[in-house]
Each structure stands twice: as structure tokens, then as C-alpha cells.
């Protein structure tokens, strides 16, 4: 019997092929299914630190020329001119103008 992959993304592993494989197993085929929608390319933007319990999102990894202030303005409907870093920790956002 072939191993069922943990992730069926229809790129490397196609759902139709996996279902055929399971149904070909015999009289009592079994398959547990959990579905979710997630943009796999979005993983490239995540920096997960399990020890600290933090997740950082760096949209510039997906969109190198992103204007974050403009993007957030469009998403929130509020005018954001710029996002300034925290003076004590430049890696963190500070004030929003």
C-alpha cells in the first residue's frame, strides 16, 4: 500500500490520485479528511520561533516592493502616511502617522 501524504496540495500530490489509491485498497477503504485553505506561498513570509512563542510576518518576502503603509491603508480604510519604528527597538513598529 502507498503512503498517504500529510498534505495534498494538488501540485505535488493530487487529491483525485490519492482518492483512487485509497479506493483501490480493497473492500473497506478508510480515509480521514481534514480540509483547510492556506496559501502555501504564505509560509515563506512567516518566521516562527516556538521557543519564544512568536510569529513574525515579513510581507516583503512575498512582495519585495510592497508599500506596507499603503497596503494597511487599503485594508483598514484609514489613511496611513508612514509607520515609524519603535525608538527603543527598531525591529518593532512604533508610531503610525
One Martini backbone bead per residue (centre of mass of N, CA, C, O) as a GRO file, in nm:
protein
   97
    1UNK     BB    1   0.097   0.036   0.021
    2UNK     BB    2   0.054   0.357   0.000
    3UNK     BB    3   0.132   0.665   0.111
    4UNK     BB    4  -0.026   0.918   0.271
    5UNK     BB    5  -0.015   1.234   0.262
    6UNK     BB    6  -0.037   1.510   0.469
    7UNK     BB    7  -0.028   1.686   0.194
    8UNK     BB    8  -0.274   1.814  -0.035
    9UNK     BB    9  -0.201   2.047  -0.319
   10UNK     BB   10  -0.222   1.980  -0.637
   11UNK     BB   11   0.088   1.947  -0.718
   12UNK     BB   12   0.231   1.692  -0.593
   13UNK     BB   13  -0.063   1.616  -0.474
   14UNK     BB   14  -0.349   1.460  -0.585
   15UNK     BB   15  -0.662   1.398  -0.486
   16UNK     BB   16  -0.759   1.196  -0.700
   17UNK     BB   17  -0.521   0.997  -0.668
   18UNK     BB   18  -0.564   0.933  -0.368
   19UNK     BB   19  -0.853   0.826  -0.387
   20UNK     BB   20  -0.791   0.593  -0.577
   21UNK     BB   21  -0.589   0.453  -0.391
   22UNK     BB   22  -0.787   0.400  -0.158
   23UNK     BB   23  -1.011   0.245  -0.324
   24UNK     BB   24  -0.796   0.013  -0.417
   25UNK     BB   25  -0.749  -0.146  -0.138
   26UNK     BB   26  -1.064  -0.243  -0.104
   27UNK     BB   27  -1.354  -0.307   0.079
   28UNK     BB   28  -1.232  -0.110   0.340
   29UNK     BB   29  -1.183   0.189   0.297
   30UNK     BB   30  -0.975   0.451   0.451
   31UNK     BB   31  -1.044   0.811   0.528
   32UNK     BB   32  -0.911   1.099   0.658
   33UNK     BB   33  -1.052   1.437   0.666
   34UNK     BB   34  -0.893   1.762   0.634
   35UNK     BB   35  -0.984   2.097   0.588
   36UNK     BB   36  -0.810   2.376   0.422
   37UNK     BB   37  -0.706   2.715   0.381
   38UNK     BB   38  -0.380   2.776   0.230
   39UNK     BB   39  -0.107   2.966   0.153
   40UNK     BB   40   0.192   2.829   0.082
   41UNK     BB   41   0.354   3.092   0.016
   42UNK     BB   42   0.311   3.221   0.304
   43UNK     BB   43   0.542   3.071   0.455
   44UNK     BB   44   0.775   3.264   0.359
   45UNK     BB   45   0.667   3.505   0.567
   46UNK     BB   46   0.741   3.322   0.806
   47UNK     BB   47   0.856   3.356   1.159
   48UNK     BB   48   0.914   3.093   1.377
   49UNK     BB   49   0.916   3.088   1.749
   50UNK     BB   50   0.869   2.847   1.980
   51UNK     BB   51   1.027   2.940   2.233
   52UNK     BB   52   0.882   3.240   2.229
   53UNK     BB   53   0.598   3.248   2.082
   54UNK     BB   54   0.653   3.356   1.778
   55UNK     BB   55   0.528   3.562   1.494
   56UNK     BB   56   0.652   3.665   1.185
   57UNK     BB   57   0.571   3.905   0.925
   58UNK     BB   58   0.714   3.920   0.584
   59UNK     BB   59   0.596   4.064   0.299
   60UNK     BB   60   0.868   4.105   0.135
   61UNK     BB   61   0.896   3.798   0.060
   62UNK     BB   62   0.650   3.823  -0.148
   63UNK     BB   63   0.676   4.158  -0.173
   64UNK     BB   64   0.942   4.351  -0.236
   65UNK     BB   65   0.760   4.636  -0.316
   66UNK     BB   66   0.613   4.699  -0.063
   67UNK     BB   67   0.359   4.917   0.074
   68UNK     BB   68   0.255   4.903   0.386
   69UNK     BB   69   0.093   5.159   0.432
   70UNK     BB   70  -0.092   5.126   0.184
   71UNK     BB   71  -0.202   4.847   0.251
   72UNK     BB   72  -0.327   4.923   0.528
   73UNK     BB   73  -0.510   5.144   0.419
   74UNK     BB   74  -0.680   4.957   0.236
   75UNK     BB   75  -0.774   4.757   0.462
   76UNK     BB   76  -0.887   4.989   0.677
   77UNK     BB   77  -0.961   5.288   0.554
   78UNK     BB   78  -0.699   5.432   0.651
   79UNK     BB   79  -0.476   5.682   0.677
   80UNK     BB   80  -0.130   5.598   0.597
   81UNK     BB   81   0.177   5.736   0.573
   82UNK     BB   82   0.348   5.600   0.822
   83UNK     BB   83   0.592   5.376   0.974
   84UNK     BB   84   0.747   5.378   1.276
   85UNK     BB   85   0.988   5.298   1.472
   86UNK     BB   86   1.095   5.194   1.757
   87UNK     BB   87   1.332   5.356   1.943
   88UNK     BB   88   1.415   5.095   2.125
   89UNK     BB   89   1.300   4.893   1.872
   90UNK     BB   90   1.346   4.882   1.533
   91UNK     BB   91   1.193   4.595   1.482
   92UNK     BB   92   0.954   4.762   1.584
   93UNK     BB   93   0.669   4.908   1.586
   94UNK     BB   94   0.540   5.222   1.637
   95UNK     BB   95   0.432   5.476   1.489
   96UNK     BB   96   0.134   5.611   1.331
   97UNK     BB   97   0.055   5.846   1.053
   0.00000   0.00000   0.00000
